Amino acid sequence: MTRTWLGIDAGTSVVKAALFDDEGEALAIAGRPLELVHAADDGVEQDLEAIVAAIADVTREVSAGRTPHVVAITGQGDGCWVTDESGRAVRPALSWLDGRAGELLGRWNADGVTERIFRVNGTTVFPGAPGPLLAWLDTHEPDVLDRATTAGACKDAVFTQLTGERATDPSDSSLPFGDGTGTGYSDVALDAMGLTHRRDLLAPIAVVPQAPLSSAGAQLLGLPAGTPISSGPFDFPACARGGGVRAIGDALLIVGTTLGCMVHVDRLATDGDPAGFSVATGEPGRWLRAMPAMVGTASMDWMLQTLGLGVDAIDAALAVSPPGAGGVEVLPYFATSGERAPFVDPHASGQVTGVRLTTTRDDLLRAMCEGLAYAARHCFDAAGGATRIVACGGGTRSRPWLQVFADVLGVPLELARTPEVGARGAVLAAAAARGEDLDVETWTAAEDVVEPDPARQSRYADGYARYLDHVKAARPFWATRQASAAVAT
């Protein structure tokens, strides 16, 4: 009998579902948009119940009377999802984009707290990470935490609502409370953040949490009670698995809302300057060294909206504006909460230089494309380099932009099998945890390869050197700009 596998990805801006057959072919896909609510003081929140409702909608749409063999869930990482014993929200979730803990993080940086955490588990914290957000809530809304059962991840809250079980996986548990192994929490990290007294809000850890669909969950999804549900890893490592990142030195590039760069390594990196995340895989001696920048296509979207252009303008601009964008250069750090990779700076901001009266909109768009490609190279360099790179995400739909990434990185880019790379990875993780045999090579076969252009590599090597000089020159001014803004208000 032919089996079907349902993968669900609860992202930041959309919930997506894909129903796969045993060979990894997508039989049906569906998506629903999600809203972010911008609160005061750089707060960004999300409605968990709206996400669960969207999951119910896409599940019913793609299953259409078919009962999947397994439902595998992944979702956005970081943030702080505060829930009760049934997995329902005690308050709106604090998104990973939330910047309210920026001042707290500044104190942690000055006091050496962030470095203490990094020396334990190889993870740096940023304002939207679970640690700073939980500490912010502990200071400003302690009564909320007193009423809560769990302060965890998005996918884990969904898993609890669907199964009644409380659990998380090594990927989410390792950031930033983990002990480095993926199997436990660190007393040192919790103490450094002043959160030892909130340890009971952290969920038990399983390599891949699994449980049967409860009767309440069955009514919600329109599937039979008892259908196997699995949870994890979160979307970034799920995409790595779905893209076929398996060998040491294999890497993933996600050109999405965030610019995600991740390398498969066999050593927990806790030395050197603190940077990036070390995501536990649940396998001994295996981590994913991650450098996920705060913004990717979000910066491009801002540029397009500011110029009054649509997404199709990117390819047109790259066809007209030459490499180097007529001297225009961009530092693409546009997130309100600053940057988290390849460095952590809550005051980081964007920069556009080299603009003249002769500069065109095409030049501005190419400069943004190149700036994000330079940021990706910066991230991979900080992660230790990559011998093979798999690419996925919405930005890879632009072949000319993908060519810019290949030229800047100097490595062939393998396009991950689509659709829904993250949901695909969640299914593969579920099957492996259940001991069921799926052909991973077939499920993750590359759809295409983009080779770097040797003639442009040297041109972009010079551009990358200038990018690094710009970052070095800009960083001392970001904090002073923030201080000046505070005085002005």
HELIX and SHEET records of a PDB file:
HELIX    1   1 LEU A   48  SER A   63  1                                  16    
HELIX    2   2 GLY A  102  ASP A  111  1                                  10    
HELIX    3   3 VAL A  113  ASN A  121  1                                   9    
HELIX    4   4 PRO A  130  HIS A  140  1                                  11    
HELIX    5   5 PRO A  142  ARG A  147  1                                   6    
HELIX    6   6 CYS A  154  THR A  163  1                                  10    
HELIX    7   7 PRO A  170  SER A  173  1                                   4    
HELIX    8   8 ASP A  187  ALA A  192  1                                   6    
HELIX    9   9 THR A  196  LEU A  201  5                                   6    
HELIX   10  10 SER A  215  LEU A  221  1                                   7    
HELIX   11  11 ASP A  235  GLY A  242  1                                   8    
HELIX   12  12 THR A  297  LEU A  307  1                                  11    
HELIX   13  13 ALA A  313  VAL A  320  1                                   8    
HELIX   14  14 ALA A  325  GLY A  327  5                                   3    
HELIX   15  15 ARG A  361  ALA A  382  1                                  22    
HELIX   16  16 GLY A  394  ARG A  397  5                                   4    
HELIX   17  17 ARG A  399  LEU A  409  1                                  11    
HELIX   18  18 VAL A  421  ARG A  434  1                                  14    
HELIX   19  19 VAL A  440  TRP A  443  1                                   4    
HELIX   20  20 PRO A  454  ALA A  488  1                                  35    
SHEET    1   A 6 ALA A  26  PRO A  33  0                                        
SHEET    2   A 6 VAL A  14  PHE A  20 -1                                        
SHEET    3   A 6 TRP A   5  ALA A  10 -1                                        
SHEET    4   A 6 VAL A  70  GLY A  75  1                                        
SHEET    5   A 6 PRO A 228  SER A 231  1                                        
SHEET    6   A 6 GLN A 210  PRO A 212 -1                                        
SHEET    1   B 3 VAL A  37  HIS A  38  0                                        
SHEET    2   B 3 VAL A  44  GLN A  46 -1                                        
SHEET    3   B 3 ALA A  93  LEU A  94 -1                                        
SHEET    1   C 2 TRP A  81  THR A  83  0                                        
SHEET    2   C 2 THR A 150  GLY A 152 -1                                        
SHEET    1   D 7 PHE A 277  ALA A 280  0                                        
SHEET    2   D 7 TRP A 287  ALA A 293 -1                                        
SHEET    3   D 7 LEU A 259  VAL A 265 -1                                        
SHEET    4   D 7 ASP A 250  VAL A 255 -1                                        
SHEET    5   D 7 ARG A 388  CYS A 392  1                                        
SHEET    6   D 7 LEU A 413  LEU A 415  1                                        
SHEET    7   D 7 ASP A 448  VAL A 450 -1                                        
SHEET    1   E 2 GLU A 329  LEU A 331  0                                        
SHEET    2   E 2 GLN A 351  THR A 353 -1                                        
END                                                                             
